[in-house]
Amino acid sequence: MSGDVNTPHAELAGVTRIYPGAAGRPPLHALGPVDLVLRHGEFFSIVGPSGCGKSTLLEVLAGLAPATDGRVTFEGRPVAGRVPEGVGVVFQEDASFPWLTVWDNVAFGLRRTGVDAAEIERRVGDALSFMGLKDFARAYPAQLSGGMRQRVCIARTLVMQPRLILLDEPFGALDAQTRLLMGDELLRLWRRTQATILLITHALDEAAMLSDRIGAMSARPGRFIDIVETGWPAERDSRIVAKPEFGAITSRLWQSLREESLKALGHGRAQAGASPTA
Amino acid sequence: MTKAGSRIVDLVLLIAVIVAVWQGIYLLAGDAALSAPLETVRHAIELLARPRFWLDIGESAHAFAYALVIAWLGGVGIGVWLGGHRLSGDVAEPILVALYSLPKVTLYPLILLLFGLGISAKIAFGAIHGIIPVAIFTMNAIRNIKPVYVKTAWTMGLSPLATVRTVLIPACLPEIVSGLRVGFSLTLLGVLIGEMFASKRGLGFVIMNAIGLNDVRTMLAVTLLLFVFAALANSALLALDRHLHKRV
């Protein structure tokens, strides 16, 4: 499904998520209320302090967890109870299946959707080439590095041709250099698929480099406190980190997030404004 | 040299060392305590030529097969339940571990009271040896499944049944196979101990009878045959175990 860049592709309206209290503990208000409109084909990143509900937001949008309140829609249809067709998710944790080869991992979802064998062969071969995994098609995940395993997971999502790709800190476990290079691959993938991408990340530089728009979230319960338009051209790569605008974007994000991050650490407002030398 | 060739050389060397040590101890201890390796092999072949010995093998094999099926199916069933139901698992785990450490021979009088003298008691005694490790390994295999695998299955639109078949079972299979391997050895041990203490047939009885008659040759020949059987079966299970674990 193609759509106008200014039309909503997915939407959260007044969404909250409250985890019920267990064993005498009070309920945990993890998220919201949150309003978010993802435009067709945009690259949107969410940054925020640890535990602010970023992953919860992604799970609610994916249909992996129900919203306690509010409305979630994808392509105009409500999201409830199951992951809608056309939505792909890549998790932070290594989710490659260790008992399958790289090829079988990537073909896993396609085999269960009734796609014919020739088409599976074509799509998997294409995804493996695109992700630079062609020479490792017969390897098992245990024989690959962390970055390559994450590429397997991305390829497995990519072959399903999702129109909305949700990425939950997919490069969180990788070193800084590998993350930058993986970011380039992600941008390449985004331009080629023209999918809408929602990226959850704790790295401000990663968000600033990759995104069209960045949402900064408050400490728990997470709400959007700032939305930053980067203004980057679609044809970009990791070299934009050298531009002065890049520094301005990360600086603005940090200004928004510093106090919230201190709150998340339990330091509160009093210390948030304190001078480092005080 | 290939990896397989190197393994064969290692195996031949290991057997040669065991035989050499055995021969050395025989030379030191004499006929009264031990029979020589070659003589033991010769006597084992003689035993295998006797129809009466095959009745004993059949009796042990029969009891072992039943005990193994009960231990494997029961252990996997209990493990799946305890692994899937957190509270039951938390309550049962220390009990299972305590039972695992208990010398099961202390329970044999109780088994005999419950099942009487005969094959049922041997089967029960073999099964209680094997069922606990299989249950513990299966429970841990299920508990250790990464939740992200289930989430991934959901994002692929898999039904609950397809998730169990294509994700959960393959994810916990390596550990379950490890449990089955341990369960195999302990079940065999349980059946043989059962035959040694309260039976008139079976390989355990043949060993016990040979001990009573101080027939060292028969004692060692039967032990050797059991060792060869256990080693071959265990090697097959170990190969499967390694094949599954090398992927993890």
Interface residues (C-beta under 8 A of the other chain):
Chain A: A62 L64 R82 V83 E85 V87 G88 V89 F91 E93 D94 A95 F97 P98 W99 L100 F108 G109 R112 T113 Y140 P141 A142 T157 M160
Chain B: K146 V148 Y149 K151 T152 W154 T155 M156 G157 L158 A162 T166 V167 P170 A171 L173 P174 L244 K246 R247 V248
